[in-house]
């Protein structure tokens, strides 16, 4: 039974209130740089990253001390910070002392030292100032401390070890509870091979294959074979999380006791959104770490810890549900969460996996969404309106820094005489003003979370902008736009350089979707290694199930929109009257949809239709989908690439056809054109990478709404002459058999 010092101390030495006032902490990069500075200031006798270990009653404890000066006989535990050190909560410092004393005990044992000096070295990343807190300890006192903490952890650790053994035995014996279809087996076998051999896999699998359980089952089997310690199932949408939870419930019998955790965003579970995260403000933060052990044990005993279960346990034990879920993540077997928990700049699950040394199997659902999501993760914006609001509400001690930042912002923006322009890099003067503001705001750690929302928002925007400016390279653009008010954007174009480390440090990542063609597009933009395996799963459907009609006589180009509406509506009405049922019409914009609906009302008032609107609420989206009843007869109209273009399941008679009146190409504008130019520079494929591939991805996803099960039949109309082009047809699913629809009016 083995445990790292950091993990052991987090279990045994955390006490008191949850307190986030001493945040945000320096980034990982700043932390590493700070440790290097501290080490370089020491003498020749100073060792860094000293490996240490110890054993107590079968518990093997391991770790690395930050530094040891053999001449001074002083062991250092180095911590980087920003702000006022005096305001660091006492329980934070107690945890740091616990870690330092554990390392010191092991060092004394190894070198037979009678005593040692133990020091906490706090390094301010902004001022580069060190604060050293040192105490002398006898070796026997440290050994007693070591044994007490090991004994405290050992009971829990032994139970965890037994859980792991029982889990792995049960998963090795796990049988697939359904009939394996050939295409699903093809997918499952490829996922297992990737997990067992520590490889990454891009798997394109059509709708209807059963991708959720077809990927979860083999990853669970790999976990049982002890190839994987933890599984992270990552989704882009809430519906994906629910499908994963349902799939896990179907795959694992209740007696298996697999610990499944659903993690959701803090704003969705916070009980006191107007309170700051510390015991003096939020009642659920008061004595959080004292109440948490009982809450943790209770939750883990439930097995499947959905959002509702975690909320229930948190209520019973009077703790914060969000931070309880973060603690539960340390002890869960399978975690279902959003992409950002693993791929974002400060991704919690990625950091946890690195800290714990886990071999992780990552399943990325609907992975075609990851490119755009990752671009947003690694982009940052500053805008004049946010600055204006922050300036108006800033407290007196920050007003000067906000004023100086705003003045520099306005100076840079005012120098630009055109509405939109791209620059090689953000101005140094702007970055300096940002750093000054960040430093002054960070110093107010005890007040930061109580400041007005516009000031908090500016602070986090400034942090993100400043951090990404340090990483700025050819993968991103810096642009300024001011149609109404100025906006500065560090805009990521290629997330691969940021995601590359995620893939390199992960045992196995399986990215799956119905649309992952072409392979090189995803390898290039996501930063996947060339060794990534590729699988194009055979379709479970036959060509006669889906009648794909190519309509070449109607052009949906912007300049032809007026002329396209009447013949398109005629086509829709003709199909509806030939085979009444539920149909979905996809177009490129809300305006275009409204004009199509208006024409439908005019020529076919007897056919019910409903229209997707901008910013629909969850209830409105549900009502829109509820219109697809098995016995229904209606036409729904939606924007391609919007809420109804993917991720909705309307099997059987609920939807029998789709009209796709666009290639889905991104809007032609200044930003898209700059991205195209950058793609040309990097990959010599600007148009395809910026417009064609993302557009057809939406088309195929939308068409996938029609055929959902092996018994479904339906029709898809691809409306535009460009669908007949060779380079377009090559990107459509191989099992489709395109039929050219004759022009009714030659």
Secondary structure, 3 states (H helix, E strand, C coil): CEEEHHHHHHHHCCCCCCECCCCCCCCHHHHHHHHHHHHHCCCCCEEEEEEEEEEECCEEEEEEEEEEECCCCEEEEEEEECCCHHHCCHHHHHHHHHHHHHHHHHHHHHHCCCEEEEEEEEEECCCCCEEEEEEEEEHHHHHHHHHHHHHHHHHHHHHHHHHHHHHHHHHHCCCCCCCCCHHHHHHHHHHHHHHHCCCCEEEECCCCCCHHHHHHHHHHHHHHCCCCCEEEEEECCHHHHHHHHHHHHHHCCHHHCCCEEECCCHHHHCCCCCCCCECCCCCCCCCHHHHHHHHHHHHHCCCEECHHHHHHHHHHHCCCHHHHHHHHCCCCCEEEEECHHHHCCCCHHHHHHHHHCCCEEEEECCHHHHHHHHHHHCCEEEEHHHHHHHHHHCCHHHHHHHHHHHHHHHHHHHCCCCCEEEECCCCHHHHHHHHHHHHHHHCCCCCHHHCCHHHHHHHHHHHHHHHHHHCCCCCEEEEEECCCCCEEEEEECCCHHHHHHHHHCCCEEEEEECCCCCHHHHHHHHCCCCCCEEEECCCCCCHHHEEEEEECCCCCCHHHHHHHHHHHHHHHHHHHHHCCCEEEEEECCHHHHHHHHHHHHHHCCCCEEEECCCCCCHHHHHHHHHCCCCCCCEEEEEECCCCCCCCCCCCHHHCCEEEECCCCCCCCCHHHHHHHHHHHHHHCCHHHHHHHHHHHHHHHHHHCCCCCCCCCCEEEEEECHHHHCHHHHCCCCCCCCEEECCCCCC
